[in-house]
Amino acid sequence: MIKSELILRLAEANPHLFQRDVERIVTTVFEEISAALARGDRVELRGFGAFSVKQRPARTGRNPRTGATVQVTEKRVPFFKTGKELRERLNDGTDHGEDDEEV
């Protein structure tokens, strides 16, 4: 699902709200999460998951095309850890692997 689809679904589920207001709400939530991560804060949405920032140290890498070694600078990357309720909802007992049912 992309952002515009999310906005459309939320607007359809909440007919008392204007679509432009739903769009403003969704955009504001995403901007606040991004701003918190940029400050190095952790954002936890109970039941959904937690966004945090991980620090990756500088290292020596390799260019896969030429094989030459390259220096990779340290960087901060976003990290998401799912919450318990979301994991349980995703794994609600249905088998998403091979079909084990007898014929």
C-alpha positions as CSV (number, residue, x, y, z in Angstrom):
1,M,0.0,0.0,0.0
2,I,1.3,3.4,-0.9
3,K,0.6,6.7,1.0
4,S,-2.2,7.8,-1.4
5,E,-4.0,4.4,-0.9
6,L,-3.7,4.7,2.8
7,I,-5.3,8.2,2.7
8,L,-8.1,7.0,0.4
9,R,-8.9,4.0,2.7
10,L,-8.9,6.2,5.8
11,A,-11.1,8.8,4.1
12,E,-13.5,6.0,3.1
13,A,-13.6,4.6,6.6
14,N,-14.2,8.0,8.1
15,P,-16.8,9.8,5.9
16,H,-17.2,12.6,8.4
17,L,-13.7,13.8,7.6
18,F,-12.7,15.6,4.4
19,Q,-10.0,13.8,2.3
20,R,-7.8,16.8,2.5
21,D,-7.9,16.6,6.3
22,V,-7.1,12.9,6.3
23,E,-4.1,13.7,4.0
24,R,-2.9,16.4,6.3
25,I,-3.2,14.0,9.3
26,V,-1.3,11.2,7.6
27,T,1.4,13.6,6.3
28,T,1.8,15.1,9.8
29,V,2.2,11.7,11.5
30,F,4.9,10.7,9.0
31,E,6.7,14.0,9.3
32,E,6.7,13.7,13.1
33,I,8.1,10.1,13.0
34,S,10.8,11.2,10.5
35,A,11.7,14.3,12.6
36,A,11.9,12.1,15.8
37,L,14.2,9.6,14.0
38,A,16.4,12.5,12.7
39,R,16.8,13.6,16.3
40,G,17.9,10.1,17.2
41,D,14.6,9.4,19.2
42,R,12.8,6.1,19.2
43,V,9.1,6.1,18.1
44,E,6.9,3.4,19.6
45,L,3.4,2.7,18.4
46,R,2.0,0.2,20.9
47,G,0.8,-3.0,19.2
48,F,2.3,-2.0,15.9
49,G,6.0,-1.6,16.4
50,A,8.9,0.7,17.2
51,F,11.0,2.8,14.8
52,S,14.6,3.5,15.9
53,V,17.9,4.5,14.4
54,K,20.9,2.2,14.2
55,Q,24.5,3.4,13.8
56,R,26.5,1.5,11.3
57,P,30.3,2.0,11.7
58,A,32.7,2.9,8.9
59,R,34.1,-0.1,7.2
60,T,36.1,-1.3,4.2
61,G,33.8,-2.6,1.4
62,R,34.3,-3.9,-2.1
63,N,33.0,-2.7,-5.4
64,P,31.2,-5.8,-6.8
65,R,31.8,-4.8,-10.4
66,T,35.5,-4.1,-10.2
67,G,36.5,-5.8,-7.0
68,A,38.3,-2.7,-5.8
69,T,38.2,-1.9,-2.1
70,V,36.3,1.2,-1.1
71,Q,35.9,3.0,2.2
72,V,32.3,3.1,3.4
73,T,31.6,5.9,5.8
74,E,29.6,5.4,9.0
75,K,25.9,6.0,8.7
76,R,22.7,6.0,10.5
77,V,19.9,3.8,9.2
78,P,16.2,3.5,10.2
79,F,15.2,0.3,11.9
80,F,11.7,-1.1,12.5
81,K,10.9,-3.8,15.1
82,T,7.3,-5.2,14.9
83,G,5.2,-5.2,18.0
84,K,3.7,-8.3,19.6
85,E,0.2,-7.7,18.4
86,L,1.3,-7.1,14.8
87,R,3.4,-10.3,14.8
88,E,0.4,-12.3,16.2
89,R,-1.9,-10.8,13.6
90,L,0.5,-11.7,10.8
91,N,0.9,-15.2,12.2
92,D,-2.7,-15.9,13.1
93,G,-2.3,-19.6,12.8
94,T,-2.8,-19.8,9.1
95,D,0.0,-21.7,7.2
96,H,1.6,-19.5,4.6
97,G,4.1,-22.1,3.6
98,E,3.6,-25.3,1.6
99,D,0.2,-27.0,1.7
100,D,0.4,-29.9,4.2
101,E,-3.2,-30.9,3.8
102,E,-3.8,-34.6,2.9
103,V,-5.6,-35.4,-0.3
